[in-house]
Amino acid sequence: MSDTNSSAARHSSAPLAGAPVVRRGGQWWLITGDGSVLATDPTFTGELDRFAAAKAAADRAVAQLRADRGNRHRRSP
C-alpha cells in the first residue's frame, strides 16, 4: 500500500499535474466523467506517491530559483 506519511499523502483533493487523479483521505482516486474510482494497486499508488513527491520538490526548487533571481535583480544598480 502507499505510504500515508509521505508528503504526497498530506495533499488532498487537488488534481496531480492536471492528471485525472486526486488524493483524498490518504487514498488515490481516479476521476472519470462518470465519477471516481479508488486506486488500490500498491504499485500504481506507490508510483503516484513518488511522482507527487517529485513534482512537489520540483515546484519548490523552481520557486526558490525565482526567489533567488528576484533578489538578485533587486540588488542590481
C-alpha positions as CSV (number, residue, x, y, z in Angstrom):
1,M,0.0,0.0,0.0
2,S,1.1,3.6,-0.4
3,D,2.9,5.5,2.3
4,T,0.3,7.7,4.1
5,N,3.2,9.5,5.9
6,S,4.7,10.8,2.7
7,S,4.5,14.5,1.7
8,A,2.2,13.5,-1.2
9,A,-0.2,11.8,1.2
10,R,-0.8,15.1,3.0
11,H,-2.1,16.8,-0.1
12,S,-5.8,16.4,-0.7
13,S,-8.4,17.0,-3.4
14,A,-6.1,18.7,-5.9
15,P,-5.5,17.1,-9.3
16,L,-2.0,15.8,-9.7
17,A,-0.3,17.8,-12.5
18,G,-3.6,18.0,-14.4
19,A,-4.0,14.2,-14.4
20,P,-7.4,12.7,-13.7
21,V,-6.3,11.6,-10.2
22,V,-6.6,13.2,-6.8
23,R,-5.6,12.3,-3.3
24,R,-8.5,12.3,-0.8
25,G,-8.4,11.0,2.8
26,G,-5.0,9.4,2.2
27,Q,-6.1,7.5,-0.8
28,W,-5.7,8.0,-4.6
29,W,-8.8,8.3,-6.7
30,L,-9.0,8.1,-10.5
31,I,-11.5,10.7,-11.8
32,T,-13.7,10.0,-14.8
33,G,-16.6,11.8,-16.4
34,D,-18.9,9.4,-14.6
35,G,-17.4,9.6,-11.1
36,S,-14.4,8.4,-9.1
37,V,-12.7,5.0,-8.7
38,L,-10.5,4.2,-5.8
39,A,-7.0,3.2,-6.9
40,T,-6.0,0.2,-4.8
41,D,-3.0,-1.3,-6.6
42,P,0.0,-0.7,-4.3
43,T,2.5,-0.5,-7.2
44,F,0.4,2.1,-9.0
45,T,-0.4,4.2,-5.9
46,G,3.3,4.0,-4.9
47,E,4.2,5.5,-8.3
48,L,1.6,8.2,-7.8
49,D,3.2,9.0,-4.4
50,R,6.7,9.1,-5.8
51,F,5.5,11.3,-8.7
52,A,3.6,13.7,-6.4
53,A,6.7,14.0,-4.2
54,A,9.0,14.6,-7.1
55,K,6.6,17.3,-8.5
56,A,6.4,19.0,-5.1
57,A,10.2,19.0,-4.9
58,A,10.5,20.4,-8.4
59,D,7.9,23.1,-7.6
60,R,9.8,24.1,-4.5
61,A,13.1,24.3,-6.5
62,V,11.5,26.5,-9.2
63,A,10.0,28.8,-6.5
64,Q,13.5,29.0,-4.9
65,L,15.1,29.8,-8.2
66,R,12.6,32.5,-8.9
67,A,13.1,34.0,-5.4
68,D,16.8,34.0,-5.9
69,R,16.5,35.6,-9.3
70,G,14.2,38.3,-7.9
71,N,16.6,39.0,-5.0
72,R,19.5,39.3,-7.5
73,H,17.6,41.7,-9.7
74,R,16.6,43.9,-6.7
75,R,20.2,44.3,-5.7
76,S,21.4,45.4,-9.2
77,P,22.3,49.1,-9.6
